[in-house]
């Protein structure tokens, strides 16, 4: 199955799961609204409102998925995949709004309490709703993880949380029936706070995706493994991936090759790298940078490299040295130094290495690039 077919299959799966969520949440909202009104239970009514917000979230997920699947155009050459992250932000706003509204109603009920009434049928219906919500939550969350949809994962998690909250409602009802103590309004306030927290968490996650997160460790290591097994590649470094929506990654990587390779051989190698990564990971590498590696590592070259690697191994802030190349005739050495984000001053670390190298090898000029720890 090609990448386009996989994306279409993913979109169909998201829409199908969302439709199931819409139907289920509408039915649950109707049940809970009737039960809540008949029993004068604010917590159950709030649960019904939350189910309606879940149904609306599913509708928005469908719309977002359709918009994200629009093909690239002149204005948006990388496609519209990030629409899904915007969709998640909208869902987060809806969830947060529902929480704030329900908190206001709960506080009003705390200040002006009204007696609640429960019947066996009422509690039985709520129990059935709990079971249905657990099933819906597990299904939606598992589908979201399988389809790499943050919106579905958030909806599934929210559904499971709703089930726990509804279970608490049943407990409160039993407390009222056996102890005569009404905790409905207070429980409604707790539910509201949990809903607000859920909305904020979803919002934070979506914004983090838009800002740009570190590449998943397993994925980055898998790509490096793929690149390094292409014949002619001596090492893979500086992997950089840009997120243009779920399962829509593209980027670049540097590869180290023998200094004697011709332009034609390098061209063949870079195309092989791009093809291998696309076939195994479904990721487009737009750019393959080239590091030239010395064919011989003797004399001054070996001594300089050995000193540099030894210092790096002993330095807690230096993660890697790569791109090393020594031009013996020009008496110039170039390399990249990957310095941890934890270093107090990353530039000072690099300058310190350059100074030590100049003192040890005054006849050479050293040119170094301060590299960032972008991926594992």
C-alpha positions in Angstrom: 0.0 0.0 0.0 1.4 3.4 -1.0 1.7 6.4 1.3 -1.4 8.1 -0.3 -3.5 5.0 0.1 -2.3 4.7 3.8 -3.3 8.3 4.5 -6.7 7.7 2.9 -7.2 4.6 5.0 -6.2 6.5 8.1 -8.7 9.3 7.3 -11.5 6.8 6.8 -10.7 5.1 10.1 -10.8 8.5 11.9 -14.1 9.5 10.4 -15.7 6.0 11.1 -14.6 6.1 14.7 -15.8 9.7 15.1 -19.3 8.8 13.7 -19.5 6.0 16.2 -18.6 8.5 18.9 -21.2 10.9 17.8 -24.0 8.4 17.8 -23.0 6.9 21.2 -22.5 10.2 22.9 -25.9 11.6 21.6 -27.7 8.5 23.0 -25.8 8.8 26.3 -26.6 12.5 26.5 -30.3 11.8 26.1 -30.4 9.1 28.7 -28.4 11.2 31.3 -30.4 14.4 30.6 -33.7 12.6 31.3 -32.4 10.9 34.4 -30.8 14.0 35.7 -34.0 16.1 35.3 -36.2 13.4 36.9 -33.8 12.9 39.8 -32.9 16.7 40.1 -29.3 15.6 40.0 -26.9 18.4 38.9 -24.0 15.9 38.5 -25.9 13.7 36.1 -27.1 16.7 34.1 -23.5 17.9 33.8 -22.5 14.5 32.6 -25.1 14.8 29.9 -23.7 18.2 28.8 -20.3 16.7 28.7 -21.5 14.0 26.4 -22.9 16.6 24.1 -19.5 18.4 24.0 -17.9 15.0 23.2 -20.3 14.5 20.3 -19.4 18.0 19.0 -15.7 17.2 19.4 -16.3 14.2 17.1 -17.9 16.4 14.5 -15.0 18.8 14.6 -12.6 15.9 14.3 -14.3 14.8 11.1 -14.2 18.3 9.6 -10.5 18.7 10.6 -9.6 15.4 9.1 -11.2 16.3 5.8 -9.5 19.7 5.7 -6.1 18.2 6.6 -6.4 15.9 3.7 -6.6 18.7 1.1 -3.7 18.4 -1.3 -0.8 20.8 -1.3 -1.1 24.1 -3.2 1.0 27.1 -4.1 0.2 28.9 -0.8 0.6 25.7 1.3 3.3 23.6 -0.4 3.6 21.3 2.6 -0.1 20.5 2.6 -2.7 21.2 5.2 -1.9 18.4 7.8 -1.4 20.8 10.7 -5.2 21.5 10.5 -5.6 18.4 12.7 -3.6 20.2 15.5 -5.8 23.3 15.1 -8.8 21.0 15.4 -7.4 19.6 18.6 -7.1 23.2 19.9 -10.8 23.8 19.1 -11.8 20.6 20.9 -9.7 21.7 23.9 -11.6 25.1 23.9 -15.0 23.3 23.9 -14.0 21.0 26.7 -12.7 23.8 28.8 -15.8 25.9 28.1 -18.0 23.0 29.2 -16.0 22.7 32.4 -16.2 26.4 33.2 -20.0 26.5 32.6 -20.6 23.4 34.7 -18.4 24.8 37.5 -20.5 28.0 37.6 -23.7 25.9 37.8 -22.3 23.7 40.6 -21.2 26.7 42.6 -24.7 28.2 42.3 -26.2 24.9 43.5 -23.8 24.9 46.5 -24.9 28.4 47.4 -28.6 27.5 46.9 -29.0 23.8 47.5 -32.0 21.8 46.3 -32.8 18.2 47.4 -32.1 15.4 45.0 -34.2 12.3 44.5 -33.0 8.9 43.3 -34.8 5.7 42.2 -33.4 2.3 41.5 -34.2 2.7 37.8 -32.3 6.0 37.7 -29.2 4.5 39.2 -29.4 1.4 36.9 -29.5 3.6 33.8 -26.5 5.6 35.1 -24.6 2.3 35.7 -25.4 1.2 32.1 -24.1 4.5 30.8 -20.9 4.0 32.8 -20.3 0.6 31.1 -21.1 2.1 27.7 -18.7 5.0 28.2 -15.9 2.7 29.3 -16.4 0.7 26.1 -16.5 3.8 23.9 -13.5 5.3 25.6 -11.3 2.2 25.2 -12.4 1.8 21.5 -11.8 5.5 20.6 -8.4 5.7 22.4 -7.1 2.5 20.8 -8.2 3.7 17.4 -6.6 7.0 18.0 -3.3 5.4 18.9 -3.5 3.1 15.9 -4.3 5.9 13.5 -1.9 8.4 15.2 -4.8 10.8 15.8 -4.3 13.1 18.8 -8.0 14.2 18.6 -9.2 10.6 18.9 -6.8 9.8 21.7 -8.0 12.9 23.6 -11.6 11.9 23.1 -11.0 8.4 24.3 -9.2 9.5 27.4 -12.0 12.0 28.1 -14.6 9.2 27.8 -12.7 7.0 30.2 -12.5 9.9 32.6 -16.3 10.5 32.2 -16.9 6.9 33.2 -14.9 7.4 36.4 -16.8 10.6 37.1 -20.2 8.8 36.5 -19.1 6.1 38.9 -18.5 8.8 41.5 -22.0 10.0 40.9 -23.4 6.6 41.7 -21.3 6.6 44.9 -22.7 10.0 45.8 -26.2 8.7 45.2 -25.6 5.8 47.6 -24.3 8.1 50.2 -27.4 10.2 49.9 -29.7 7.2 50.1 -28.1 5.5 53.1 -26.6 8.5 55.0 -29.0 11.3 53.9 -26.0 13.6 53.1 -26.2 15.4 49.7 -22.8 15.9 48.0 -24.2 16.4 44.5 -23.2 20.0 44.1 -19.8 19.4 45.5 -19.3 16.5 43.2 -20.4 18.6 40.3 -17.7 21.1 41.2 -15.1 18.4 41.3 -16.3 17.1 37.9 -16.0 20.6 36.5 -12.5 21.1 37.6 -11.5 17.7 36.1 -13.1 18.7 32.8 -11.3 22.0 32.8 -8.0 20.2 33.5 -8.7 17.8 30.6 -9.2 20.8 28.2 -6.1 22.5 29.3 -4.0 19.3 28.9 -5.4 18.8 25.4 -4.6 22.4 24.5 -1.0 22.2 25.9 -0.4 19.0 23.8 -1.7 20.6 20.6 0.4 23.7 21.1 3.4 21.6 21.7 3.0 19.9 18.4 2.6 23.2 16.5 5.7 24.6 18.2 7.7 21.5 17.2 8.6 18.6 19.4 11.7 16.4 19.6 11.5 13.5 17.2 10.5 10.2 18.8 13.6 8.4 19.8 12.6 5.0 18.3 11.8 6.7 15.0 15.0 8.8 14.8 17.2 5.8 15.6 15.3 3.7 13.1 15.9 6.3 10.3 19.6 6.5 11.2 19.8 2.7 11.1 18.2 2.7 7.6 20.5 5.5 6.3 23.7 3.9 7.6 22.9 0.6 5.9 22.8 2.2 2.5 26.1 1.1 0.7 28.6 3.9 0.7 27.3 5.7 3.9 29.9 5.7 6.7 27.7 7.6 9.2 24.4 9.5 9.6 24.1 12.7 11.6 22.1 15.9 12.1 18.7 14.2 11.4 16.1 17.0 11.3 12.4 16.3 10.9 9.6 18.8 10.4 6.1 17.9 11.5 3.4 19.1 9.1 0.7 17.0 10.7 0.2 13.4 12.0 2.2 11.0 9.8 3.3 13.9 7.6 7.0 14.3 8.4 9.8 15.5 6.2 13.3 16.7 6.8 17.1 16.3 6.1 20.1 14.4 7.2 23.9 14.5 6.8 25.8 11.4 5.7 29.5 10.8 5.8 31.1 9.4 2.7 34.6 8.7 1.4 36.4 11.8 0.1 37.2 10.0 -3.1 33.6 9.6 -4.3 32.6 11.3 -7.5 29.6 13.6 -8.0 27.8 10.9 -9.9 28.4 8.4 -7.1 27.2 10.9 -4.5 24.1 11.6 -6.5 23.3 7.9 -6.7 23.9 7.4 -3.0 21.7 10.3 -1.9 18.8 9.1 -4.1 19.3 5.6 -2.5 19.1 7.1 0.9 15.9 9.0 0.1 14.3 6.0 -1.4 15.2 3.7 1.5 13.8 6.1 4.1 10.6 6.6 2.2 10.0 2.9 1.7 10.8 1.9 5.3 9.4 4.9 7.2 7.2 6.9 4.9 9.2 10.0 5.4 10.5 12.4 2.8 14.1 13.6 3.2 14.3 16.7 1.0 18.0 17.3 1.6 21.0 14.9 2.1 24.0 16.9 3.3 27.5 15.4 2.7 30.4 15.1 5.1 33.7 14.1 3.5 35.7 11.6 5.5 39.5 11.3 5.2 40.6 8.1 3.4 43.6 7.9 5.6 43.7 8.5 9.4 47.5 8.6 9.9 50.0 11.2 11.0 48.6 14.6 12.2 45.1 13.6 11.2 45.0 10.6 13.6 46.5 12.5 16.4 44.1 15.4 16.2 41.1 13.1 15.8 42.2 11.0 18.8 42.7 14.1 21.0 39.3 15.5 20.1 37.4 12.2 20.7 39.2 11.6 24.0 38.2 15.1 25.3 34.6 14.6 24.1 34.3 11.2 25.9 35.4 12.9 29.2 33.1 15.9 28.8 29.6 15.6 30.3 28.2 18.3 28.0 29.6 17.0 24.7 27.3 14.4 23.1 29.1 13.8 19.8 31.8 14.8 17.4 31.1 14.2 13.7 31.9 15.7 10.3 35.6 15.6 11.0 37.8 16.3 8.0 41.4 17.4 7.9 42.9 19.1 4.9 46.6 18.3 5.3 47.8 20.6 2.5 45.7 23.6 3.7 46.5 22.7 7.3 42.8 23.1 8.2 40.5 20.8 10.3 36.7 21.1 10.3 34.2 19.3 12.5 30.8 19.6 14.2 30.5 19.5 18.0 27.1 18.4 19.4 26.7 20.2 22.8 23.9 19.3 25.3 21.2 21.8 26.0 22.1 21.3 29.7 25.5 23.1 29.2 25.6 26.5 31.1 27.0 28.2 27.9 27.1 26.0 24.8 29.2 28.5 22.9 31.9 28.5 25.6 32.1 24.8 25.4 32.9 25.0 21.7 35.4 27.8 22.1 37.2 25.8 24.8 37.7 22.9 22.4 39.0 25.2 19.7 41.5 26.8 22.1 42.8 23.5 23.3 43.2 22.3 19.7 45.1 25.4 18.6 47.5 25.1 21.6 48.1 21.4 20.7 48.4 22.0 17.0 49.5 25.6 16.3 50.2 24.9 12.6 46.5 24.1 11.9 43.5 26.2 11.5 40.3 24.8 13.2 36.8 25.5 12.0 34.0 24.1 14.1 30.2 24.2 14.0 28.2 24.3 17.2 25.6 21.6 16.6 22.3 21.1 18.5 21.0 17.9 20.0 17.9 17.8 17.7 17.3 14.0 17.8 18.5 10.8 19.4 
